[in-house]
Amino acid sequence: MTKSGFSIRRGLSMRRSDIHGRGVYAREWIPEGTRIVEYRGERITFTEAEERYPEDPDVPYHTFLFAVDDTIVVDAAFGGNIARWINHSCEPNCEVVIENERLYIEALRDIAPGEELAYDYNFILPVRHTPALRKRYPCWCGAPGCRGTMLGKKR
């Protein structure tokens, strides 16, 4: 939806992605600054998320979890919508905006019909981002400036 409330959810489609599995694509022109879709799912605690998805260092990271704040996590595997299929890119055309404890995907720039939507997952973990850890969070966006991982730079 635009910031004025107009919904363009019908202007999206989910299909195979060259980035990773499935992706979300614009079916119509999306102007810069448009609020495209809310990231929805079951709202749970971090403890519940850890119980549902225990760490396995031998398996690349993949869940539909999205932290809203220090206490709330949205699990789009339960009650999620099309937004859960938006992939990571190191050179994104969207960003996530948190407003009133809700997650919205907004266009960083104009997005053409047929273009895949992507935002930078920018995972920051409380431990050192070692080469082995970066490998556990691989990026396949293929952007010229791809950093090879969904992990963000620690500041």
N, C-alpha and C positions, 0 to 999 in steps of 0.2 A: 504494500500500500504506500501511497505517497505520504508525506508528512501531514497532508491534509486529510488522510484517511481513505483515499481511493485504493481499493484492492486490485492488484494485477496478478493474483495467484493463478488465474486461468491462463495467463501469459507465460507460464512455465511448463516445461515437460521434463520427464526423467527418462534417460536412456543410457546406453553404454557410453563410457568415457575413456578417452585415451590416457587420462591421468590415473584413474583408479576405479575399476569396476563400473559403478553407475555414477552418473553426474546429472546436474540440473542445468537445463538450457533455456535461454530466452526464446520465446516464440514471437515476441514483438519487441519493438524498440523500448529500452528502459533508460530514461534520462538520468544523468548524474544526480545524486542526492535522493533518489526514489527509495522509499522504504518498501522493499520487495516482498518479504515474507517473515513471519515470526518463526523462530526455532522452537518447536513445541515438543512436549513429552512429559513423562511422569517426573514430578519434582521429588527428589530424594535427598538424603544426607550423604556426605562423603563416606561415612561408615557403611551405609547401604551400598554405595557404588563399589567400594573395595570388596565387599562380600560377593557382589554379583560378578565382578570381573577381577579375580585375583591376578596378580602379576605373574607372568611367565616370560623370563628373559630370553627364551628360545623362540618366542613367537612375536612377529612384528605387531606393534600396537595398533589396535583397531576397535573402537567402540563408538557409540553414538552419545557419549557423555559430553556435557558442556557445563562448566562451572559458571554459576550466576554470581556468586560471591563466596565468602569463606564458609558458608553453611549450606547453601543450596546448590544441587546439581540437577540438571535436566537430563533424563535418560530417554532419548528419542526412539530407542528400541521398543519402548512401551508408550503407545499413544502418540508417537511422533508423526510428522508430516513430511512433505517433500523436501523441506530444508535439511533434513538429516543426510541427504545425498549430495549436498554441496561440498565439493572437494577443496583441499588445500592447494594454494599456489604461493610461490615465493614472490610473484608479481601479480597480486590479486586485482580483480575488478570490483570486489565488494568488501565490506567490512561489517563487523558485528557491533551493534550498539546495544548497550544494556540500559533499560529505562524502566523504572518501577518494578525491578526484579524480573523483567521479561527481556528476552533476547530477540533482536530484530536484525535482519540482513538488509543492508543498504548499499546502493550503487555508489562506488567511488568515482566512477566516470560513466559516460554513456556506454551502454551495452547493446550491441547489434543483435537482431534476430539470428538464431543459430549459434550464438556464442555461449560457451559454458561459463556458468557462474562459479566463482572461487573466491575464498578469502584466506588470509594467512592464519593458520591455526596458532602459530607462535607459542607453542608449548614452552613454558618455563618451569623446570623441575627444581626442587629444593636441594638437589645434589649436583655435583660437578658434571657438566655435559661432556663426558668422555667420548672418544671415537666409537666405542662399543655401544654407548647409549644413543648416540646420534644414529647409528646403524639400526637400532631397534625402532626408531621413528623415521623411516625413510620417506623421502619426497620423490615423486615421479612427475612433477609438474612440467618438466621440460623447458621451463622459461630460461632465457639467456642468462639471467642472474640467479639461477636456482642454487640454493645453498646445500642441497642434497639431503636435507632433514627438515622435519616439521618443527623441530625445536628452534626456538627463537634465541637471539643473542642475549646473554645475561648482561644486565646493566650494572 
